[in-house]
């Protein structure tokens, strides 16, 4: 009786000091104060967690042991993991699930993958979609995501359609702001990334400062370590101002980075020529085969292949002497509009106006003019340009249906090729909405032949009554007088609601700066601030801004109504 009491006392003493138990260097047993905890040896062991159990693996399979090295149940699994909240993740032939300390299932379901319980909640994946379950194995909400993270202080990060936001432990959106990447909240702030870099957001999902950085860490006693895009490591306060520079990563690295940016047009032209030579469909192939198919001598061909290899468009398998598409190159093959976009951007880069920016800026008044797309003589190239533009818009307007309600519109008048994204939306698939495209610039019918839209001329405008007009990245290509004429056209036509989808400039943000210069070079147009839009609308009696809804970090919907 006394020995049994002694054994219990010893076991309890060990359990009370689980953190002192270490895994041996060979990972086949556990140690305490440098001495083996038990005599048995395993193929591999994991850490001890409450209630004093550790996952192990030997010739019989995976299971859990106590501090004496003894199996605590008879069953064997393919994989076992540590205990959290008295539940351990395991995997067998049926899938993944959790067991209790007796080796019994906690719930009936099996999953594709499971995590560990944190704050009484666990991440699971089923049918390639993720969500959270409670201690009883029941899902805590019905929504499914591409990825979900562990909860911390009642909030978790979730990803859907390439964007991230936060949810609470009921599965409700905390702020409904979506970013490229997010971390959990730490002392009231979360690290976030948008298209311009890393920064911090508050519990409302709003940036706490305007600056963006190459890297940021969590705030610690009011300061956060950051790295600027110029390579300077420092600390910022809650306003985003760099208070202490730790060290500069060096002017040499900055010179290389700047040089890479200045020569970025190389990548545009190299990608374009790869598309022109049809490498997307010819590869994989050896150098001799490529030389014969492309009718390019080997020395010249090797120069091109080496350059495409360097920019990450292709890879080289030296064992097989085989050139093949890289993951980037395969992306061009898998997304149909990207090859057309490469051709279009190479044409944009060739615009002579890029060399005359200083002269254009010195003009007191910049008037809009036809773009190279409209002047293009080749019908096939023109079709490719418009299809590339529409491809971009379909990517950028994925949130349109969920954020904008146009159910009361039966006939919609569209301006600009970007507005044709509506032809692919769920709104149009309802079948009760008519889409009419104002074909002022003669979009080739082949570019839109698969879309359920009607191309109309100015003379045909009066044949239909429209409840909605949509300008998507269209008015940005024109000067103020031309924009005014379009707004007056829809007003005089009696259209009660107009949606203008564009990037709204902000004096305190760089977002849209490069696009603004591009439209100036290409068409003499410009992006506008909210004040600019209000000033223009004052000249159209009866039109007022009803609301502004963001679609992305750089694109918003200006809802204008009579």
N, C-alpha and C positions, 0 to 999 in steps of 0.2 A: 504493500500500500504506500509506503514511504517512497519507494523507487518510482512508482507511477506518478506520485505527486512531484517528485524531482524532475521527471521527464516533462511533465506539463509546464513546470516552471521554466525549464530550459527552452522548450519550444516557444513559450510566450516571450521569453527574453529575446530570442532570435527574431520573432515576428515584430517586436517593438523596435528593432534596429534593422529593418529591411534595407534601408539606404546604405548601411555599412557593408552589406553583402555585395561582392564584386564578381564579375565574370572572369574566369581565368584567361590568361593570354591565349591559350589554345582553344578557348570557347567551348570546352567539353565538360566543364564542371564549374561550381561556384566556390568562392573563397570568402573567408571571414578573418580579417586581420592577418592575411597572408597564408592562412591554412585552409586546406580543403574542408568544405562544410559537410561532406559525406563521402563514401567510398566509391559509389557508382560513377561510370563515365558515359557520356553521350556523344552523339555525332555533333550536336550543336545545342546550346542552351541560350535562353533569353533572360531578361531581368526579372527579379521578384517584384511583385506588386501586391497590395492588399487584395485578398485576405491571407497573404503569405504563400502565394503560389507563383510558379514560374513556368513558362512554356519550354518544352524540350523536344528533341527529335532523335530517335534512334532507329535501329533496324525494324522495329515493330510499327513505327509511324510516329505521328506527332501527338503530344498530350501534355498534361501539366503535372508538376511534382510539388511536394511540400518541402519545408526546410530540411527534412531528413533525406531528401532525394527519392522519396517514395511516390509512385503514381497515385493520384487521388481518385481515379476512376479507371474502369477497364477498357472503355472505348478508345479507338485510335482514329486520328484524322490525317488528312493530307498536310494541313498546316494549322498551327495554333499560334495565338498571339497573347499579349499580356492582359491581365484583368484591370478593368476600369469600372468603377461603380458596381463591383461584384459581377461583372459580365465580361467574357472574353470572346474575341472574334475567332472563329474557326472556319475551315474549309474542308468539305468532303466531296463525294461524287455528285451530290445534289446541288452544290453551290456553297455560298457563304452565309453564316448566321452566327448568333451569339449563344453561348452556353453559360450556366451558372457554375458555382464551385464544385458541384457534384457531377458535372459533365452532361447535364440535361439541357435540352433546347429551352430557350426562354420564350420563343414564339415559333409558329409553324412555318413561316415563309423562309425561302432561300433566295439569296440575291446574287447578282453578278459580281459584286464587290461590296465590302462594308468597311467602315472605319472603326475607331474606338469611341466609346461614349465620353462626351464632354458636356458638363452641365445637364446631365440626365438626358441628353439628346445625341443621336448618332447619324452620321452620313452613310447613305447606302446608294448603290447604283443598280438599276434594273432596266433592261432593254436599252442600254446606253444613255439613260436619263437618270439624273440624281435628285434626291430629296432627303428629308430628315425623318427619323422615327423616334418614338419615345421609349421608355424603359420596357414597355410591354410589346414593342415591335410594331406599334400602330403609327402610321404616318401622321404628322402633325398639321399637314396642309395638303391640298390636292395638286397644286402647281408642280411642274417638273422642270428641271434646269439642265443645262449642259454640264455644269459643275456646281457643287456647293461645298463650302468650307465648314470647319468646326465653329461652334458658338463660343463667343467670349463676351461675358457681361450681357448675355441675352441677345446678342446681335451676331449675324453670320454674313459672309460674303457669298453671293450667288452670281453665276454667269449664264447668260442666255443670248444667243445670236451674236456672239463676239463682244458683248458688253457686260459690265459688272455693276451690281448695286448691292444694297444691304437689306436684309429682312430681320424681323424680330422672331421670338420663339413661338409666335402664333402663325408664322409664315407670311405676315403682312409686310409690305414695303415700308421701310423706315423713312425714306425721303423721295423715292421714285426719281432720283438723279442717276444717270447711267454713264459709266466711264470705261475706258479701255481696260484698266486694271484697278483693283482696289485691295487694300488690306483691312484687317479688323480694326476697330477703334481702340485707341490707347490713350487714356487720360483725356477723352473727349474729342480726339482728332484721329482721322484715318488718312493713310497715304494713298494717293490716287494718281493715275496717269491719264492724260488725254493726248491728242495728236501733237501737242507742243511740248510735252515733257511731264515731269513729276512735280507734285505739290501736295498740300494738305487740305482736307475738307473738314467742316464741322458736322455736327449731328444732323443738320438740315440738308447735308449733301452739297453745301455751297463752298467754293474755294475761300480760304481765309486770307488770301493775298493773290495778287495778279501774276507774280513771277512764276517761271517754270524752270526746272532744274534737270540735269542729266540723271541725278540720283538724290533721293532724300531718305532720311531715317526718321523714326518716331521722335516726338518731343521728349526730352529728359530734363526735368527741372527748368522748363521754359525755353530750352534751346534744342535745336535739331541739327544733326550733321548733314551737309549737302555737298554735292559736287556740281559746279556750274558747267555749262556747255563749253566753256573756255578751258576747262581742266583745273579749276581752282577748288580745293577742298576748304570748307569753312563751316561755320555755325550760323543759323538764322534764328531770329526771334519769331514771335507769333505774327508779326507784320510781314514776314518774308524778307526782311533786310539782313544782309550778311553782316554780322557783328564782329566775327573773328575769322580771319583767313588762316587756316592751318598751314597749308603750303600750296604752292603753284606746281602743277604737274610738269611744267616746263614749256618754254617757248618752242622747243623743237617739235613736241607733239602737236602744238597748236598750228605750227607751220604746215605739218603734214595734213592735219584735218582741214585747214583752209584750202590747201592745194587740191585736196580731193573734192571739195565743194566747187571750186572754180572749174574743175575739169569734169564735172558731173555730166555734161552734155555728151561725153564719150559713151556713157552707158546707154543714153537715148539712141544714138546712131548705131551702136553695135547691136542693140536689141532689134532695132528696125531692120538691119541688114540680115539678121538671123531669121526674121519672119519672112523677108523678101526671098531668101534662098530656100525657104520651106524646110528648115532644119527640124521644126516641130514634128514633121511627118517622116523625115528621112532617118533621123536618129532612132535607135543606136546604129552605129556603123563604124568601120575602121577608116583610117585616113585614106588608104588607096581607094576604097569604095566611094568615099565622099568626093575624092578628087575626080573620079570618073563621072559620078552623077551630077556634080556641080560644074564640071568643065573648068576647074580651077587647078592650076599646077600645084604640086605638093608644097613647095616652099611658101607660096602665097597663102595657101590654105592653112598651113601650120600657124602662120602669124594670126589669122583670124580666130582659129580654134583656141590658141593660147589666150587671146584677149577675152573671148567669151568665157573661158574657164576662169579667168581672173575676176570677172564681174559676177561669177556665180550662176551663169545661165546654163552651163554644161559642166559635166564631170568627166574625168578620164580614168579608165580602168587599165592600169599599166600591165596587169597580168594577161589581159585579153587584147591589149592594144585597141581598146574600144572606147569611142566617144558616145556619151549618152546624156540625156536631159537631166539636169539637177532638179531638186524639189521646186526651185524657182521656175525653171524651164517648164516643168510639168504643170505648174500653175497656169502658164500661158496656154497650154494645151487643154486644160480642164475648164477654163473660163473663157468662153468664145469671144467676148468683146475685148479682151486684153491685147491680142495681136493687132486688132484694128486700132486700139488706143496707142500702141507703140508706133504704128505708121503715122497716126495723127500728130503725136507729140514731136516726132522727128520733123514733120512739116511745120509745126509751130515754131520749133527752134530755128528753122531756116528763114523765118520772117525777117525781112530787112529792117523793120521798125525796131527790132530789139537793139540794133546798133544806133538807133536815132532817138533813144529814150530822152536824152538830155534836151534835144531840140523840141520834142513833143511837149515836154514839161514846161518849157519856156513860153509856149503859146498861152495867150490870155484866155482863149476859149477853145476847148477841144471838141470838135464835132465828130459824131459817130459816122462810120463808113462800113461798107460790106467787108465781111471777114473772108479769109482765104477759102473757107468751106463753101461759101456761096459763089465764089469766083471760080472754083475748081471746075475744069472742063471735063475731066474724066468722070463719067457717071458712076463707075465702080468705086472710085476713090471717095466720091461724095457719099455714096451709100455707106461705105466703111466708116467714114467720119461720124455720120449721124448714129450709126449703130454703136459706136464706141461711146458717144455722149450719153445715149440712152442707157447703156450698160452701167455707167457711173451713177446715173440718177436712180436706177433701180436699187443699187447698193445703199445710196444715201437716204432714200425715202422709206426704208423698211418700217419705220415707226409711224408713218403717216396715218395708216388705218386706225391704229390704236389711240392716236392723239387728236385726230381731226374728225369731226362728225359732219358728213355731208349727205346724210340719208334723205334729206328733204329735196335734194337736187335731182331732177329727172333728166335734164339736158345740161351738159357742161361744155363750155367753150374753152379750148386749150390753145395756149400761145407758146411756141418754142418746143423744140424736139424733146427737151428734158421733161416737159409736162406729160409726155406720152407714157410715163411710168404708171399713170392711172389705168392704162389699158391692161396692165398685168396685175392690178390689185384685186383684192377680194371685193372691193366696192363695185368694180365693173363686172365681176363674175356673177353678181346677183342677177344680171340680165335685164334689169328694169331701167338702167341708166344709159343715156345716149351720149357718146363722146364725139365732139366735132372739133376738128383741128383746123385752125386758121392758117391756111397754107400760103401765106404771103410770099415766102421765100422759096417756094417750089421744092419742098422736100420730095426726093424721088419716091415714087409709089412703091418701088421694090423694097425700100427700107422699112416700110410699114405695112406691107401687103398681108402679113399674118395677124395684124391687129384689127380688132373690131372697132374701127373708127371711121369717120367720114371726113374726107378732106374737102374743105370749102374755101371759096374765094371771097373777096370783099363783097361782090355782087350777091352772093348767096347768104350773107349774114342775116338778112331780114326774113329768111324763110322759116326760122325757128326762134322760139322764145327760150332763153336760157336762164336758169336759176343760179348759175355759178360760172365765174370765169377764173381760170388758173394760169398764172404766169410763173413758170419754174425756170430760174436761171436764164431769164429772157430779157427782162428790162435792164439788167446790168450791162448789156451790150450797147446801150444807147445813151445819148446825151439827155439832159433834162427836158428839152423841148419835145423830143421824140417820145420819151416816157409819158409826158403829159398828154400827148396825142392818143396814146394807147388807153390811158385811164379814162379820157373823155369819150373814147369810142365805146367802152363797156358801159360807161354811165349813160350815154345817149341811147344805147341799145336797151336800157332798162334792166340791166343785170343787177340784182339787189346785193350780191355778195361777190367779192373778189379775193382770191388767195394769191399773195405774192411770196414765192419761196426763194429766198436769197440769203447770202451772208450779210449780216448787219454789222457794220464797222463800229468800233468803240474807241474813243480817243485814248483810253487807258489800257488798251489791249492790242497786241500785234496781229491778232487773228484776221485773216483775209488780206493782209498787205500784199503778198506775192500775187494772189489771184487778181487783185485790183490792178496791179501794173500789167498783168497779162491781158486783161480785157481792154486796157488802154492801148496796148500795142496791137492787139488783134482787131479791135473794132472801134476804138476811140470811146469806148464805154467806161463805166466806173461802178464800183461798189459804193453804197451809201450808208450814212449813219441814220439812226432813228430820227434825228432832227431833220436830216435831208428829206426823209419820206414825209414827215409831217408838213414841211414847207411846201413840197410838191402837191400834197393832197389838199392844202388850203386853196389851191387854184382850181380845184374841181369841186364845185359846190355840191354838198350832200354826201360826199365820201369821207368816212372817218375810220380810224383804226379801232377795231373792236377788241382785239387781243393779239398777243405775239406768243407763239408756241415754238419752243426749240425742238428740232428734229435730231440734230447732232451737235457736237461742240462748235461747229462752224456754220450750220444751216438752220434757218428759222422760217416759220410760216407767219407772215403778216396777214391777219384776217381783217379785211376792209369791208365795211357794210354801209349801205345807204341809210 
